[in-house]
Amino acid sequence: MIELIKAMPLFSQLSPDEVMPLISDNQIYLKSYSKGAAVYNQKGSCKTFDIVLSGNLVAYSLFENGSVMTMFEFSKGQMLGANLLFGNANTYPFTIYCKSDAQILHVTKNAISLFLRNYNFTMQFVGMLSHNSQKLNRKITMVIQKTLRENLLEYLRQQSVLQRSNIIRLPISKKQLADYLGVQRPSLFRELKRLKDEGLIGVSNRTIQLKDSRD
């Protein structure tokens, strides 16, 4: 496993002497998860820093009104827990589950504390914290400051850019899109109908045509 760990940029500047004792002590370990398995439950304690080695994970939050919002998606190479591990309230604000079979590298808080003595590791770790905070800030802005219409049109325009066409195919189901936007499906369907009635979009199952890019 040492070769696997050393191949990761975050750990590349650490010596085998720093890493091997922690592997032997089970403070750095691999764990496999099946599709649909919950890796962390909402309000569960964050005890390890994690790196996704394979598979895809989704983080979602369940609100008191019963709505579900997809917060983030994690794929190979992405990391979890960096912004929670050393906090006073180090509990996950959302549930994380596997969209597919996955393998995750777990690193304990104690191991991270030892690695933070290494300058190069520290700078990369701080950079990851900053990146994760920026992602969270963008999500909060989406939820608080924008209407469903604004968020929906922004998502469709992003897909239009990614797919290089004003006729796009939703890469997720409408149920998943509603979860991503933090609304119930009826609310999403009503907004899609309004946009269609106003001539801004055309809708045919999961295919949507953007007819006006101006709002």
Secondary structure, 3 states (H helix, E strand, C coil): CHHHHHCCHHHCCCCHHHHHHHHHCCCEEEEEECCCCEEECCCCECCEEEEEEECCEEEEEECCCCCEEEEEEECCCCEECCCCCCCCCCECCCEEEECCCEEEEEEEHHHHHHHCCCHHHHHHHHHHHHHHHHHHHHHHHHHHHCCHHHHHHHHHHHHHHHHCCCEEECCCCHHHHHHHHCCCHHHHHHHHHHHHHCCCEEEECCEEEECCCCC
